């Protein structure tokens, strides 16, 4: 996802991945300008990881909201998810070193 720059042309896409309900991540929000800013602010407020990748955002923005990402994007999204899971586990371990 893009970082807010104050430009009205910025874009953002939000994904949700529930392994029990779907085979692939799903686009749950997408927009540009003020909508993109709202998506990013909502993510920040919720403590959601934001990945800056303008090329990936352009591709994801073509996926209709409610649809799963296409297979061509699996690898890119899998790399991001793996990084997020790793960071989350490291954070949990640092927060509670006895686990």
Buried (B, 14 or more C-beta within 10 A) or exposed (E): BBEBEEEEEBBBBBBEBEEEEEEBBBBEBBBBEEBBBEBBEEBEEEEBEBBEEEEBBEBBBEBEEEEBBEEEBBEBBEEBBEEEEEEEEEEEEEEEEEE
